[in-house]
Amino acid sequence: MLPVRRNNQTWVPDIFNDFFDNNWMERPKATCPAINVLETPEAYQLELAAPGMTKADFDIHLDEDGDLVINMEKKVDEKHEHEKGHYVRREFSYSKFQQTMLLPEDTDREKISAKVENGVLTVNLPKVKKVEVEKARKQISID
């Protein structure tokens, strides 16, 4: 099983999603970053598009259910001080994103790592080695 997004919007029928997704309606400016998932024999790798973000903008942790939670928050306050006059217009920018990913059972949760480089957050999810899984499933005899 690959890492998958947890979908909390199951109560809205597809017909409503199709209706509200028409181009003639104004859409909110908030978007979810694109996520790629790569599987190799040794690990899963998540790549999340995060242009302009730094590692300080992220909080990545495992929740109480063992799911991977990625929080991203960016506040930008453009201040241009002038000696003469006052602001007639100032622009603020604020972005916030949270994504919960259900992790496969063979993920080694103790060895998860992440880095941000060139506008991409990469989360490495190593797999538990098969030998470790077999040891964990050892049958215990009853005396």
N, C-alpha and C positions, 0 to 999 in steps of 0.2 A: 504494500500500500504506500503510495506517495504522500508527501505532505499536502494537505488540502486546506482550503479556506473554510472556516466555520461560517455557515450561512445562517444568519438570524432572521432573514426575511422570507420565511416559508409560508406565511399566511396570506400574502398578496398573490392573487392569481396572475398567470402570465398575460392575460388580456389587459389587465391594468398596467403591467410593466410595458407592454407594447404601446398602449395608448399614451402613456406619459413619456415615452422615449421618442416621440415624433420630432422631426426637425423644426416644425413650426412653433413649438413651445420653447420658451426660454428655459435653459437648464441652469442649475446652480453652478457656481464656479468651482466647487469642491470636486476633486477627482481622486480616485484611488490609484496609487502607483502601480504600474505593470510589474508582475512577478513572474520570473522564469524559475522552473525547477528542473535541475539536472540530476540524474541518478547515475552513479558509477558503482562498480562492485564494492568499493570501500566506503562510499558516503553519498548523501544527498547534498545538493548545493542550491540554496535559494539566492536569486539575484533580484533585487528590488530597485527599480528606477528611482533615484533620489537626487536629481540635479540641484546643485547649489547647497546641498546639505553637508554638514560635517558630523563627526562622531558625537559631538556634544548635543546634537539635535535628536539623537536616538536614545531610547531605553528599550532594551531587549531582555526579557526574562521568561522563565517558565512559571505558569500559574499553578494554583493548587491542584488542577487536574492533570498537570504535566504537559499542557499545551504550550507552544511557543507563542509569546505575545510580543509584537513589534509595535512600539509607539514612536511616532515621529512628530516633533513640534518645532516650528520655526517662526520666530517673531522678528520682524524687521521694522525698525522705526527710523525712517529717513529724516534726519535733522540737518537742516542747512541754516545755520545761524547767520544773521545779517546784523550789522551795526545800525543800519538805518531801516526802520520799518518793522512790520509785523507780517506774519503769515496770513495769506488769504486762502491758501490751500496747502494742506499737508497730506501725504499719502502714507498709510500704514499697510503693512502686509502681515498676514497671519495664516499659517497653514498647520493643520493638525490631522493626524492619521493614526488609526490603530487597526491592526490586523492580528487575528488569532489563527494560528495554524495548528491543525491536528497532526501530531507527529506519528510516523509509523512505529510499530512496536520494536523494530530492530534498531532504533536510534539510540546511540550512546549519549544519554542526556548529560553526563558528566564532562564530556569533551566538546561540547558545542562552542564554536568560536565565530566571530564576526569582524568585518572590516569595511570601511568606506573608502572607495577609491574611484576617481574620475566620474563622480555622480552616480555610482552604483554601490548599494549596500549588498555585501555578499555574506551570507550566513552558511557556515560549513557544519553539516550534521553528520558526523561519522557514524557508521553502522557498527553494531556490536558484532564481534567476530563470532562465527558459528560455534567455535569451540566453547566460548563463554556461555552461549545460549544453551548448549547441550549440558554443560555443567550445572547450570541453574535449574534444569529440568530433571535432575537426578531423582530417581525413585528412592524413597526411604523405607527401609524394612521395619516392620513392627515386631518387637520381641514378645 
